[in-house]
Amino acid sequence: MTVNRDFIERRDAGFYLIGSRVPIDRVVWEYCNGEDPETIQSHYPTLSLEQVNGAITFYLNHKDEVEQVMEERRREEDAYIAENPTPPEIKEKFERMRQ
């Protein structure tokens, strides 16, 4: 189902930028954390600035629906992480790398 012919489409797992594998969640998260569209676009070189602005506009016009989908994805990710914890040796390796 295409929601916005130019920028956003609904897929089983949520909203995505058309022609990409980038979920709107990623753009919205960065936008809500103060990133400007140019910076967001630089993080996703396969997206145009117009696509990023289109995603932000879609979010602002469909905030409740997008946030509901984002919350569902967060719950699914949290459940996956709970069911598949990081092995202790990997945690230790990451901790050593951080130091």
KOLRO-475463 format. One record per atom (N, C-alpha, C, O): residue in one letter; x, y, z. Coordinates in steps of 0.05 Angstrom, whole numbers, padded with zeros to 5 digits, always signed. Atoms other than C-alpha are relative to their C-alpha. Example, Ala and Ser with C-alpha at 12.3 -4.5 7.8 and 13.67 -1.06 7.14 Angstrom:
2
A+00018-00024+00000/A+00246-00090+00156/A+00018+00024+00000/A+00039+00024+00013/S-00016-00024-00001/S+00273-00021+00143/S-00015+00022+00014/S-00005+00044+00018/
***
This chain:
99
M+00017-00024+00000/M+00000+00000+00000/M+00018+00025+00000/M+00035+00027+00017/T-00015-00025+00001/T+00029+00068-00020/T-00016+00021+00015/T-00039+00025+00010/V+00013-00020-00017/V+00014+00121+00031/V+00005+00028-00011/V-00014+00044-00013/N-00007-00025+00013/N+00050+00180-00001/N+00015-00008-00026/N+00037-00019-00024/R-00010+00010+00025/R+00063+00167-00075/R+00029+00006-00004/R+00043-00009-00018/D-00027-00009+00006/D+00129+00204-00074/D+00021-00010+00020/D+00044-00014+00013/F-00020+00004-00021/F+00162+00185-00008/F-00003-00024+00018/F+00016-00038+00024/I+00004+00020-00021/I+00131+00135+00040/I-00020-00021-00010/I-00040-00016-00023/E+00019+00022+00005/E+00099+00067+00033/E-00002-00017+00025/E+00017-00019+00041/R+00005+00018-00023/R+00069+00020+00084/R+00007-00028-00009/R-00003-00038-00029/R-00007+00028+00004/R+00100-00049+00087/R-00009-00015+00025/R-00017-00002+00044/D+00009+00016-00023/D+00084-00106+00134/D+00013+00009+00026/D+00000+00011+00047/A-00015-00007-00024/A+00138-00083+00183/A-00002+00030+00007/A+00008+00038+00028/G+00002-00029-00007/G+00120-00008+00181/G+00001+00017-00025/G-00005+00009-00047/F-00003-00020+00022/F+00132+00054+00139/F+00029+00001-00009/F+00047+00002+00007/Y-00027-00001+00012/Y+00191+00057+00092/Y+00000+00022-00022/Y-00020+00029-00034/L-00004-00018+00022/L+00219+00108+00044/L+00000-00016-00026/L+00014-00036-00029/I+00003+00015+00025/I+00199+00085-00026/I+00027-00002-00014/I+00043+00017-00016/G-00025+00006+00015/G+00256+00053-00065/G+00024-00004+00018/G+00046-00004+00008/S-00022+00005-00018/S+00297+00040-00003/S-00008-00021+00021/S-00031-00029+00022/R+00005+00018-00023/R+00304-00006+00057/R+00000+00016+00026/R+00001+00004+00047/V-00002-00018-00023/V+00305+00054+00104/V-00028+00004+00012/V-00046+00015-00001/P+00025-00005-00013/P+00247+00054+00154/P-00002+00029+00008/P+00018+00041+00015/I+00004-00028-00009/I+00217+00121+00171/I+00009+00004+00028/I+00017+00026+00036/D-00008-00001-00028/D+00234+00105+00243/D+00028+00013+00003/D+00032+00030+00021/R-00028-00009-00002/R+00308+00120+00231/R+00001+00030-00005/R+00015+00045+00009/V+00001-00029+00007/V+00294+00188+00199/V-00013+00015+00023/V-00003+00036+00032/V+00015-00014-00022/V+00243+00207+00253/V+00017+00001+00025/V+00017+00022+00039/W-00017+00000-00025/W+00290+00186+00310/W+00021+00022-00001/W+00024+00037+00018/E-00020-00021+00002/E+00345+00231+00284/E-00012+00028+00000/E-00001+00046+00013/Y+00014-00026+00000/Y+00297+00288+00270/Y-00009+00008+00028/Y-00005+00031+00036/C+00010-00006-00027/C+00267+00284+00340/C+00024+00004+00019/C+00020+00016+00041/N-00023-00004-00016/N+00338+00284+00368/N+00016+00024-00010/N+00040+00027-00003/G-00012-00026+00008/G+00354+00351+00335/G+00016+00001-00025/G+00028+00022-00031/E-00016+00000+00025/E+00387+00330+00270/E-00016+00015-00022/E-00040+00013-00024/D+00013-00013+00022/D+00372+00374+00210/D-00001-00019-00024/D+00014-00038-00025/P+00003+00018+00023/P+00350+00343+00144/P+00026-00006-00015/P+00030-00028-00024/E-00025+00004+00014/E+00418+00353+00112/E+00018-00020+00014/E+00031-00037+00001/T-00016+00019-00016/T+00453+00315+00168/T-00012-00028-00002/T+00003-00047-00006/I+00013+00026+00002/I+00402+00259+00166/I+00006-00012-00027/I+00013-00035-00029/Q-00005+00010+00027/Q+00411+00253+00091/Q+00029-00010-00003/Q+00034-00029-00017/S-00028+00009+00002/S+00487+00248+00100/S+00004-00027+00013/S+00023-00041+00006/H-00002+00027-00013/H+00475+00186+00144/H-00012-00022-00018/H-00006-00045-00014/Y+00013+00019+00019/Y+00434+00153+00088/Y+00005+00009-00028/Y-00013+00021-00041/P-00007-00011+00026/P+00470+00168+00023/P-00017-00010-00023/P-00017+00001-00045/T+00018+00009+00021/T+00419+00127-00017/T-00025+00017-00002/T-00041+00014-00021/L+00023-00017-00001/L+00366+00178+00002/L+00007+00028-00010/L+00029+00038-00005/S-00003-00028+00008/S+00357+00246-00029/S-00010+00018+00023/S-00024+00009+00040/L+00009-00019-00020/L+00346+00308+00013/L-00031+00003-00002/L-00044+00007+00018/E+00029-00001+00004/E+00276+00311-00017/E-00014-00023+00013/E-00035-00019+00025/Q+00012+00023-00013/Q+00261+00241+00008/Q+00000+00004+00031/Q-00019-00002+00044/V-00002-00004-00029/V+00285+00259+00078/V-00021+00021+00009/V-00035+00017+00028/N+00020-00020-00006/N+00242+00322+00078/N-00028-00011-00003/N-00046-00004+00013/G+00026+00013+00003/G+00184+00281+00052/G-00007-00018+00023/G-00030-00019+00032/A+00004+00017-00023/A+00192+00231+00108/A-00007+00016+00025/A-00025+00009+00040/I+00006-00017-00023/I+00193+00286+00160/I-00028+00012-00002/I-00042+00013+00017/T+00026-00011+00004/T+00132+00319+00130/T-00022-00021+00005/T-00042-00016+00018/F+00019+00022-00005/F+00096+00252+00129/F-00003-00005+00030/F-00026-00007+00040/Y+00001+00005-00029/Y+00114+00241+00202/Y-00016+00022+00014/Y-00034+00016+00030/L+00014-00022-00013/L+00089+00310+00223/L-00030+00000-00006/L-00046+00009+00010/N+00029+00001+00007/N+00023+00299+00186/N-00014-00026+00009/N-00038-00027+00009/H+00011+00026-00008/H+00014+00227+00212/H+00013-00010+00026/H+00019-00033+00029/K-00016+00005-00024/K+00048+00231+00280/K-00010-00024+00016/K+00006-00041+00023/D+00011+00021-00017/D+00002+00185+00319/D+00005-00028-00012/D+00013-00046+00001/E-00003+00026+00014/E+00003+00129+00267/E+00029-00008-00002/E+00035-00032+00003/V-00029+00006+00003/V+00079+00133+00256/V+00011-00008+00027/V+00026-00028+00029/E-00010+00007-00027/E+00093+00133+00331/E-00011-00026+00010/E+00004-00041+00024/Q+00011+00026-00008/Q+00047+00073+00341/Q+00017-00022-00014/Q+00023-00042-00001/V-00016+00020+00015/V+00086+00034+00287/V+00028-00001+00012/V+00039-00023+00015/M-00027+00000-00012/M+00152+00056+00318/M+00000-00014+00027/M+00018-00029+00033/E+00002+00014-00026/E+00129+00032+00387/E-00003-00030-00004/E+00009-00045+00011/E+00003+00028+00006/E+00108-00035+00358/E+00027-00012-00007/E+00035-00034+00002/R-00026+00010+00008/R+00177-00043+00326/R+00019-00001+00025/R+00034-00020+00028/R-00017+00000-00024/R+00211-00024+00392/R-00007-00024+00018/R+00011-00037+00028/R+00008+00023-00016/R+00171-00077+00429/R+00010-00026-00012/R+00020-00044+00002/E-00010+00024+00013/E+00189-00130+00377/E+00031-00002+00003/E+00041-00024+00008/E-00029+00000-00004/E+00263-00110+00381/E+00007-00007+00028/E+00026-00023+00033/D-00006+00006-00028/D+00262-00112+00457/D-00005-00030+00006/D+00010-00042+00020/A+00006+00028-00004/A+00229-00181+00456/A+00022-00017-00012/A+00030-00037-00001/Y-00022+00015+00013/Y+00282-00206+00407/Y+00025+00000+00017/Y+00038-00020+00020/I-00024-00003-00017/I+00338-00179+00450/I-00002-00017+00026/I+00017-00029+00034/A+00004+00016-00025/A+00308-00211+00512/A+00003-00030-00005/A+00013-00044+00011/E-00002+00028+00006/E+00303-00278+00477/E+00027-00008-00010/E+00034-00032-00010/N-00026+00006+00011/N+00372-00273+00446/N+00022+00018+00012/N+00033+00035-00002/P-00019-00018-00013/P+00419-00241+00497/P+00028-00003-00012/P+00035-00024-00023/T-00028+00000+00010/T+00490-00223+00477/T+00016-00018+00018/T+00015-00015+00043/P-00016+00018-00016/P+00538-00277+00500/P+00020+00016+00017/P+00030+00037+00008/P-00018-00014-00018/P+00582-00256+00559/P+00027+00007-00012/P+00038+00028-00008/E-00027-00005+00012/E+00647-00263+00519/E-00001+00023-00020/E+00019+00037-00023/I+00003-00023+00018/I+00621-00214+00467/I-00003+00026+00015/I+00009+00046+00008/K+00003-00024-00016/K+00599-00165+00520/K+00028+00009+00011/K+00034+00033+00011/E-00027-00006-00010/E+00669-00169+00550/E+00018+00012-00022/E+00032+00032-00017/K-00016-00010+00023/K+00701-00158+00482/K-00008+00029-00006/K+00010+00046-00010/F+00008-00027+00005/F+00659-00096+00470/F+00008+00019+00022/F+00016+00042+00016/E-00009-00017-00023/E+00675-00069+00539/E+00029+00006-00002/E+00037+00029+00002/R-00029-00005+00004/R+00750-00077+00525/R+00004+00019-00023/R+00022+00037-00021/M-00003-00018+00023/M+00741-00042+00459/M-00007+00029+00008/M+00006+00048-00001/R+00008-00026-00009/R+00705+00016+00492/R+00022+00014+00017/R+00025+00039+00016/Q-00021-00011-00017/Q+00762+00025+00541/Q+00024+00007-00016/Q+00044+00017-00006/
***
